[in-house]
Amino acid sequence: MNKKDISDFAKKLNEMYPNAKTELYYTNEFQLLIAILMSAQTTDKQVNIVNRNFFNFLKEPSDWASMDVEYIKDFINTISFFNNKAENIKKTSTIIKEKFGSVIPKTIEELITLPWVWIKTAKVFLAVSEDAPYIWVDTHVHRVLNRLWLVNTKTPLETDKKISKNFTKENHALLHNTLVLFWRYQCMARNPKCETCPFSGKCNYYKKNN
Ligand code: SF4
């Protein structure tokens, strides 16, 4: 792993996507947190279709804390794992209302006390809401960083550990939104757009396949 390569990559992605931000639809921080929870194992696009209607009714934690969970299921039943997600939306709304006085917590330690909020989820929330320098390493981020040899790892967990140790805070800040757009629209798992990619000269995948 070469520190200059990492820095150059982060700067270049920032040039490619100067206004990068999450593609999830939300109008306040509570909705952002719920949208992130709902996006597990499904696409942002599918979540947005549901939430453009659902979020007219779910604005604050108190809106759903006392509601029947079956009601939430009816709203979100077109997304995957909607039964579990509805249960967790209800529990999360209740905890934020009762334990945090309807104010969304802003530390990883507090966020992970909420149902279905893991460290990675908390990092995504804080990266989007606070511009905190965290990168959510999922299979896509793991794939891209390995293709470019910015890491040489076997699992997303291993990648997460490597970049936590070796990427600067500035790199994390530049990459947390831009990297998502890069894997989504340029370096897809199948048929990446290598012919228009500025990194093809340094890409391990490209060298192997061309
Ligand atoms: S050259 Fe292709 S595989 Fe390599 S980073 Fe660019 S898009 Fe991805």
Boltz pocket constraint, residues with backbone or C-beta under 6 A from the ligand:
constraints:
  - pocket:
      binder: B
      contacts: [[A, 144], [A, 147], [A, 148], [A, 186], [A, 187], [A, 188], [A, 192], [A, 193], [A, 194], [A, 195], [A, 197], [A, 198], [A, 199], [A, 200], [A, 203], [A, 204], [A, 205], [A, 206]]
      max_distance: 6.0
